[in-house]
Amino acid sequence: MRTYITLCLSYLLILLLAATTVVNAAPKPPVIKANAAILMDAKTGEILFAQNIHKRYAPASTTKVLTAILAIESGRLDENVEVSLRAAGTGGSSMHLYAGQVLTLRELVTGLLMRSGNDAAVAIAEHLAGSVDAFVLTMNAKAQLLGAVNSNFRNPHGLTAVSHYSTAFDLAWISRYALTNPIFAEIVNTRETTIDWLDRRGKEKDINLRNTNKLLWMLEDADGVKTGTTGEAGPCLISSATRGNQRLIAVVLHDHSRWQDSMQLLKYGFDSFDIYEYAEAGDIVGPLPVESGMTDAVDVCISQVAAVIVKPEDYQHVTVELDLPEKIKAPVYQGQKIGEVIFFVRDKAVKTVDIIATKDVAEQTPTSVFFEHLLYMFRIVSGWGML
């Protein structure tokens, strides 16, 4: 009898341990103090944690992510910029620029992102667009183009201004785009650097820039992005971290525990989710026959990154199918949806990614055939040197 009771107790203990293991395998979402927060997978854009993600808040210096990417994409980073009196007099966090000072646009972008220089933001805006107001128009146009539709910017630095706002989602979305730029990604992942500096007396020296993002020292996997603090916005942080082939982006707004909360979000993401990758945007799936077309076939490709976020225990149960017709009928237009990549998890469809045509294929008609032959003859005659 005693042996039977012992066996029962042992079995019960095994069940309890198993249950504990299952619970530990699925971490709960963290409880954080931010007014708004998001955790996003950088590659797919999938949202892994959400808290008031579309509510508008003052973004403070996280604004500078957009300012920086516009400057980098201008292709003018090696140009010299003369600092104006207005730029030098900008309040708040500063590179301590002085009127008449000359730096390269690249040095200003570095100071903008690492030192969070408001003076650098104004100098960049004036150099690229002629005025801050003109640059702000470019900022808002870029934000709309990227899909950050709940944002409105009134300046390039993020100091408090009426109707200057963004959301956790928009800031993550803008940062996701910015991080695809190698120059941006390198700067925001730099802890310390030096730039050439000519002081007011004309003496050259190196000035040290230390990144305001403490997470670069606090979290081993951290590799960006931008801090922000004003009285209205409170402490804010856009952070990113990479582990293996997965990069995550976290945003916390008005959060007096921004460092700890950001680390909790990123750790939760890495512990709770894996990325299953199938193909990159633009990867060719293959040629597809075209019926009644001016060419016999057209290449079709993946429209965007084909990947899906899954729980670790589901990774081995992911399957992928291509839904494509055997042939398509002309006319075909570049970018036209031809089929889909379908992701299944445990035999359940969870996500699709479009497969599109890479070019136009005109329909074969008597007129099009005539002009095709005419063009062919023209090329032959041109080759003979008769034209």
N, C-alpha and C positions, 0 to 999 in steps of 0.2 A: 504493500500500500504506500509505504514511504517512498519507494522507488518511483511509483506512478505519479505521485504528487511532485516529486523532483523533476520528472520529465515534463510534466505540464507547465511547471514554473519556468523551466528552461525554454520551452517552446514559446511561452508568453513573452519572455524577455527578448527572444529573437524577433518576434513580431514588432515589439516596441522599438527595437533598434532599427529595424527595417523602415518603420514608419518615420522615425527621426531622420534617417538617411534621405528619404523621399522629400521630407520638408526642407532639409538643408540643400537639396539639389535645386530647389526653386526659390531663390531669394525673393523676398517681398520688395516692392518698390519703396524707396526711402521716403521718410517723412522729412520735408525740408521747410525752411522758414521763408523762402522767397515769395514775393507777391505773384510772380509768374516764373515758370521754368519749363524747359523742354530738353529732351535728350533725343538726338537724331543720328541715324546712321549716315555718314557722309557720302558713301558710295551710292546708296539707293534712295536716300531722302526719307526713308521710313521713320516714323515717330515711335520711340520706345518708351517715352515718359512724357506726360503732358499735364500742365497745371496753368490754367488761364493763358494759354499760348497765343490767343488772338486778341487779348485785351491790350489796349494801347497804354504805354507808359513812356515817360521820359527816358531816353536811352543813354544819356550822358556820353562819355567818350567812346562807347562802342560804335557810335556814329562814324568814327574814323576808319573803320574797316572799309566802308564804301568810298570814303575820300581816297584812301590808299589805293584801292584797286583801280579807280579811275585814273589816278596818277601813273600807276604802273602800266596800264593799258594804253596810255597816251603815246608810249614809245619815245618819250622825251627825257628819260631819267638822267642822261648825261648832260643835259642843258644846265647852264648856270642860272640861278635865280637870285635877283636882288631883293632883299627884304625891305618891305615898305614900312613907313611909320605906323600905319594901322596894324600891320601884322605884328611888329615888335611890341606894340602896346596891348596886345590881346591878353586878358586876364586868365587866371586859373593855372593849371599845370603848364609848364613852359620848358622850351629848350634854351631860354634866355637869349634869344636872338636880338640883335640891335639894328636899327634902321641903317640901310646902306650896306649891310653885310651881304656877302655873296657866298652861296653854297650851291652844290648841285641839287637837282630835284631828287636824286637818289638819296642823298644825305638827309634831306628834309623828310622824305618818306620814312627813312629809318628812325629819325627822331620822333616822327608822328606816331609810329606804332610802338616803339620801345619806351620812349620817355613820355609819350602821350602829350606832345607839345601842341597846345592850342595855337601858339604863334606860327608853328610850322604849317598847321592846317590852313590858316589864312594866307600865308605866303604861297602855298601850293595852289589854292583856289584862284588867287589873283594872277599867278603866272600862267595857269592853264586856260582860264576863261576870261581874263581881263578884269573881273570883279567877283566878289563873293556871291552877289545876287545871281550873276550869270552861271556861276559854278553850281549853285544850289539847284538851278533848273536842270542841269545835267545830272545831278545826283538823283533827283526825283524821277527823271526819265529812265535812268538806269535801274532804279529800284522797281519801277513798274514793269520794265522789260524782263527783269529777273523773276517777277512774280511776287515781289514783296509789296502787296497791294494795300496793306494796312499801315503803311509808313508814310510819314511826311517830314521832310527835313527842311530846316530854315537856316542852317549854317553848317560848315564843314567839320566842326569840332565837337558839338554836343552840349555846349553851355546852354543853360536854361533859356528857352525862347517860347513864345506863344505858338502853339500848333506844331511844335517840334516833337514828334513821337514815333515810336515803332512798337513792335511786339516781339515776344520771345521767338515765335515762329519765323517772322521776317528776318530777324538778326541771325538766326541759325541758317536760314536759307541763303542769305547774302554771304555769310561766312563759308558755307559749303561751296559756293561758287568761287569765292576768293582763294580758298585753299587749293584749288586746282591750278593756280598760278604758282610756278616754282619760286619766283622772286618773293612774292607775298609770304608763301609758306616758310621760306628760309628766314625771313626777317622776324616773323612772329615766334619762331622756334629758337631765336638767339637770346641767350641770357645776358651777355654783355658784349659790347664792341666799342671801337673807337672811331671817330671821324676827324678829319682835318678841320682845324679851327683857326681863324685869323681874328685876333682880338682887336679892340678899338685902337690900340697903338700900333697895329700892323705886325704884331708878333705872332708867328705860327706856332701852334702846339696841337697835341692830340687831346680831344675831349672824350671822356668815358661816358657811354650810354649804358644804363642798366635797365633791363626790362621791368616794367611795373607789375608784370604777371608772375606773382610768387609761386603759382602752381608749377612753373617750370622747375623749381627747386623741390617742391613738396611731393610731386607725383612722378614716378619714374617714366611713365608712358606719355606724359604731357608734352605737347608740341605746339601750343598756341592757346588763345588767340589775342584777346584784348580786354583790358580792364576799363571801368568807367565809374566815376563817382561825382555826383553833385548833390546839393541839398534836396532838390526835388526828386531826383532819380534814386538817391541812396546808393549804396554799393552795388555795382553790377559786374558781371563777368561773362564773357564768351570764352569757353575753353574747348580745347580739343586734345585728344589723346589717340595714339595708335598702338595696337597690339596685334602682332602678326599681320594679316591682310585686312584687318578691320580698323577703320578710323571712326571715332564717335565725336559728336559736337554737343556740348551742353551750354545752355544759356540760363542764367539766373538774374532776375531783375529785382531791385530793391530788396537786397538780401544781406543782412548784417552777419550772416555766417556763410558768405559766398565761397570761401576756400573749402571749408568742410563739406558744404552742400554739393559743390561741383565735383569734389572727389567721390562723394557718395554716389552721385548720378553716374559718373563714368565707370566706377567699379561695378555698380549694379548692371550697367549695360554689358560690360565684358563678361561678367559672371553668368548673365541670364540669356545671352543671345549669341549666336554664331551667324556668319554670313556664308551662304552657299552661292558661289559664283559660277555662272555658265558662260557668259560672253561679254565682251566690251561693246560699247556703242560703236557702230560702223563696221563691226566684223561681218564679213561676207558669209552668208549661209550657203549660197551657190547660185548658179544660173537657173532661171526658170523659163521654159519655152513660152514664146509669145505667138499667139494665133493671129494671122492676118496683120502682122507687124512689118515695119520696114527693116527690122532685124529679127533674127530667129529666136533670140533669147535676151533676157535682161538679168543682171545680177541683183539679188535682193540681200538686204543687210539688216542687222539689229538696230532699231531706232534709238535705243538708249541702253544703259548698263542693264544687262540681264542677270539679276542676282536677287536673292530673297533672304530675308532675316528669319531665322528659325531658332527654337530652343535647342540647346545642345543635344538633348535626347532625341530630337526629331531629325537631326542632320543626316543620319544614315538612311532615313526614310523619304528623302527628297528624290523625286524623279522629274524628268523634263521631257516634254513632247513638243514637236513642231507641227503646227496646224497650217499646212500650205496646200494650195490647189496643185493639180498635176500640170496645169498650164493656165495662162491668162490671155484674155483677148485684148488686142490693141483698140484704142490708144491707151498707153500707160504713161503716167506722170511721175516725175521725180518726187519722192516723198509719199507716194500713194501707199496706203496700207494694203499689203498683199496677204499677210497671214499673222500668226501669233506664236510666240514662245509661251508655253503653258507650264507653270510650276505646280507640282502636286506634292503635298505632304501627307503621308499615309493614305495615298490614293484619293485625296481630296484636293481639288483645284483651289489654289490660294492666291495666285497672281498671274497676270499675263503681261507680256511685253510685245509691242508691235514689231512686225517684220515689214520693211518698206522697200520700194523700188529705188535703185540708185540713180536712175536717169530716165529721161523721156523716151518713149518708143511710139513713133507716129503710126497711124493706121495706114495700111497699104491700100491706096486707091489709084485709079488710072492717072490722076493728076500727079500724085506724089511719086508714082513710078516714073512718069515722064520727066519730072524735074530731077529725080535721082539719076536717071540715065544722062540727062543734060549736064549735070554736075560732073558725072564720071567722064564724059567726053571732054569737058572743059579742062579737067585735070590732065588728061592725056595730051591734049593739044598744048597746054602750058608746059608740060614736060618736054615737048619737042622744041620749045623755044619759039613757037609761032605767034605767041601773044605777048 
